[in-house]
């Protein structure tokens, strides 16, 4: 068993951040969707990882950023069958002008198992 912890990842696009126009509430909600829905997907597709994460002494979560929505879609596709995952699409009822892909949620997953350059992405600040 690896000493490397399992983590949930939420990856947001700079395009979505700009479209949110500084709405911290909308950003927080989108992060919630990314983490929760990735975990729910893992409960079905990777139940052992979900179980281990849920019972660990730490619930690590990491927030990362990519430039574009296309980057989000590529990361989502690269993790098919690898871990729990979700592509978060806001309905566009409040902040956005219409349906908008904002984030990808991944995990639980060990950093070394990430695909598509995710381990090299910069943290959201």
N, C-alpha and C positions, 0 to 999 in steps of 0.2 A: 504494500500500500504506500502511496506517495505521501511525503510530508507536505507537498504543495496543496494549499487549501482549495476547496471548491469555491467558486464565485459566481455571482450573477452579474451580467454586464448589461448596461443600457448605453446605446450609442445613438447620438443625435446628430443630425446634419446641420451644418452652418446655415443652409438654406431655410430650414425650419426655424432655427433660432432667430434669424432676421425677420421671418414672417410673424413670429410671436411678438415682435416689437417690445421686448422687455417684460412680458407678462410672466412673472415668476410663478404665479398660480398655475397657469397653463403648462409651464415647463415642469412643475412638480407633478401635475396630474399625468403628463405624458411619461415621466419616469416611473410613476406608479404602475401604469399600464405595462410598460416594458418589462419591469422586474416581475410583476405578478403573473402576467400571461406567459412569459418564458418559463417560470416555475410550474405553472399549471400544465403547460405542454410537456415539460420534463416528467411530471407525474405519470403521464400516459406513455411517452416515448422512451424515457430513460428513468424508470422508477427507482433503480438502485441509487443513482446520483441524487435524485430528489430526496430520497429517504436519508441518505448520508448528510446532505446539506441541512435538511430540516432538524436533524438531531445533533449537529455539530455545536461546539461551544461558541462559535462565531458565525455570524451571517454576513460574510463579506459581500459588498456590492461595489462596483466600479462604474464610473460615468466617463465616457469617452466621446470624442467628436470627430466627424468626418466632413469633408467639404460639401458633398452633394447627396441628393436622394438616390442617384444611381449607385453611389458607393454603398448606401444602406442596403439596396436591393442585392448587390453583389455579395455582401457579407451574409445576408439572410440565406441566399442560395448556397453559398460555400459551407454553411453549417447544417445542411439537410442531412439527417441521420447521425449527426455528431453530438448534439445536445438539444435541450429544450430551446425553442426559438419562437419569436413572434415578430411580425412586421406591424408596427403601430401606425394606424391610419386614423387621424382625427376626422370626425364627421363634418367639421366646418360650420358648426352652428353658432360659434361665439367669436373666436379670435381670427380664424382663417376664413378666406373668401369661399372656400369649398373644401371638399375632402382633400386631405393633405397627409402624405406619409411623413412622419416626424422622427421615428426611432426604430431601432432594432433592439430587441431584448434577447439575450443569450444566456444559457446556463441551466443549472449549475454545471460548471466546466472548470477544469484546471487550466491555468494560463498557457502551459506548454501544449495543450490540445487545440488552441485557437487556430483558425484558418484565415486566409485572405488578408494577412498583415494586421489583424486586430491587435496582437500583442505589441505592435509598434506604434499604435495610435496615441495621440496626446490626450491627456485627461482634460475634461471640461473644467474651466476655471471661471 
